[in-house]
Amino acid sequence: MIRKELVAASAEPLILSLLARGESYGYAIIQEVKARSDGKLQWTDGMLYPVLHRMEHRGLIKARWGESETGRKRKYYSLKKDGKAAMAKHHEQWSLVHSVLAGLRKEQYV
Amino acid sequence: MFDLEKAIAEWRRQMLAAGIKTPVPLEELESHLREELERQMQSGLGIEQAFETATRKIGQARALKSEFEKNDVSIGARFVELTGIAWGVIAGVFSLWTLLLLFTFQEANWFGRMLGLVAIALTVSSWRYGYRVLPVIRHQHVRTVIGFACCAASIVWMGTFVKLILPSLVVLPMKVDTSPTRLMVSFIWAWTVAATLASTAHGLKKVVSRQDQPAIS
């Protein structure tokens, strides 16, 4: 399992990156993250919603109520312009951390 | 016999009792619960077991409430924020209007015009980037009090400027340079001070929301 501090820090970039592919809703976001991480990134399902609402308040994403294929009410989220900018910044920062780590790891095997 | 709708109604009641506000968060959580229930039942679980698994995965009401609470904005905080924004808009409009007068006033010199432009640039920067130099104050009440004090100081400052400083600039021509250019530049700078103070209320909230990390796991 991944440490909870890392899970918390990665929530926003993951949500933004998923929404960059198109609008989505809470349940689908959780399933997608779970599938892509082979179940290693575990979120407490309900905790996603305060995060989504906070991102909505900050103007990173917007929401609309829609319906599922079976007619159930669903709240769909999509990326806003500020969200795209925030995502680019996250990618830049995470890439930097990754490259530093990868470089240091490589040096250990030289 | 397990009654699913009754169980969901009870779950809603527990969420409400814990303080999860309706309609949006609870509706959204229920929609999630029903999706998870379907999925669990499709994977072969019985209805009762599926319900228990789905509610456990959603999380405890108290923990959820405490996370949702971080998004809540008190009436005082909203009032201060709106006052700050309104005052910032007024400052911007008056500054730009005076700057326009300054640029259309033929006797105005370029130094005065540049000073006016610098003041406007400072106003815009304080609203756009000012939050970066502000401290992170996580306690909403403290932020509201500081924001309120800044807004009040800003309004008092403009009152003092218009009531006391501006008339003295006009009335005492022998003591102070009262050229129209000087008056207009002083006016723009007075609004810049007011707008910068007002931007603090807005900035204190922004700096916190930029740094807060979610408790998602």
Interface residues (C-beta under 8 A of the other chain):
Chain A: K4 V7 A8 A9 A11 E12 G26 Y27 Q42 W43 T44 D45 G46 M47 L48 Y49 P50 V51 H53 R54 H57 R58 S68 R72 K73 R74 K75
Chain B: V24 P25 E27 E28 L29 S31 H32 R34 E35 E36 K57 I58 G59 A63 L64 E67 F68 K70 N71 S209 D212 Q213 P214 A215 I216 S217
